[in-house]
Structures are given as C-alpha cells and as structure tokens.
C-alpha cells in the first residue's frame, strides 16, 4: 500500500528536511514516527526538500508499506509521536504510480518580509526584517522579468546539483499586507537557493539601489557569482504543491484558510 500525506512544520529548530546522522531533521522525525507505528524502517519521499530554518505550510510526502493500518491510525499515530512543531494535516491511500516528488506539476513558496523601522520581538524566526522602506511598485515591475522559462544560472547557488539551470516560473506575486511584504512564487521546480536569491534581488530593487531593468540584466548574465545577497531562510515557507486532479491531493487553499500572511 502507498499513502500520501500533507504536513506543516516550523523549521527553525531543524537542519532542513533531509535525513542526516545525529542531526535533527524533518524527514528523520517523520520516518522515526512511521517506523515506530509500523515496527520496521519506513522511508518517505517529499515533494521538495527544504533547507535549514525553512518552514512549510503544506508539504506533501508519501510512503509505502505492507502493514495494514487505516489512514486514521497512521495519522493519529504520527501526530502522537511527532513534536508539536511538525503536524500531519491529512493522510490517505494513493495509487501505486504516485510519487510526491516526480508527480508534482508545480511547487509554490512564500517569502515574508517585515518592513518597518523596528524589529519584531516575536517573529525573528518567521520573517526577514528590513527597516528601510521598500518600494513595492518597483519590486512588482522587476519581478515580471523572472516569470517564464529561463536559464536561472544567476539565481542558483554553489552546491546546486541540478543538471540543468532551466526552470519555468509560472507566477511571481509581490504584495503588501500592513507592515509585511509577501512574495509568492510558483514554478515547475526550483534550483538550490533560487527563491532566496530572487528575493534578494527584489529587495535590492525595492531599496532603489538598482532600477527594475537590473533584474533582467542579472538574469541574462547567467553568472553564478552573485552581486547581491541571498536572503536568510527564516522568512521562507514551502507553500503548496499541485498534482494532476485525478490524484485528488488537497491544496492549501481548499483545505483551510490561513490569515492573510499564511
């Protein structure tokens, strides 16, 4: 049997998604919980591995097992064993051809910036503080150069293991909610640090250090040696994944309603 599940997590205490020896990771915690329920080692596959400190609002993962348990037993058992900062939101049986990673049609990320003079006492692990006023109109204009199919070499970081730098950005939306600037980006897939590098460029434009055309120049240069800063991980959220409708995978929007930021 194969099961798929959706989960959310606060990544601030974890060294990313991927299982590592003697290091606390999201995958490690999930596989430990599943293995306790199944009484043997269970491996899981996710839609998109997240880095250290990155959060998830709707990550998707799957696992296969010969142990007969109802979805409710798997769901309740995992949440009983997992720490409070990792929560399985739903779980269901899925067809054998489904793969959380390779069946994904698109993935979406959100980056949250607190844009005010003073820092937050509460949100340091969940957003980036930028004290100087960002020109959101310039950021919106600059973001248009990113949308479409491009060679994103200029927005990948060293250590990226992808064979091709070509990706298709389906949408990139920049908007303000009170003191927060939200950047939502959807693509077929992402390169290593691609979202954090794009956000770094948008901040440069928003601070009027370069004009909006500069982002196009960065993209066209195809130069991995960056002349901008990669933003930190704490403001980044794995937002959602889309699959073919036949799989009937719940999405963030129809599963629950978050407040404007989430």
PyMOL commands that set and color helices and strands:
alter all, ss='L'
color gray80, all
select helices_A, chain A and resi 11-13+26-38+71-81+136-143+153-155+194-206+213-221+233-235+245-247+252-255
alter helices_A, ss='H'
color red, helices_A
select strands_A, chain A and resi 2-9+44-46+55-64+86-94+106-115+128-130+148-151+166-177+180-187+236-242
alter strands_A, ss='S'
color yellow, strands_A
deselect
rebuild
show_as cartoon
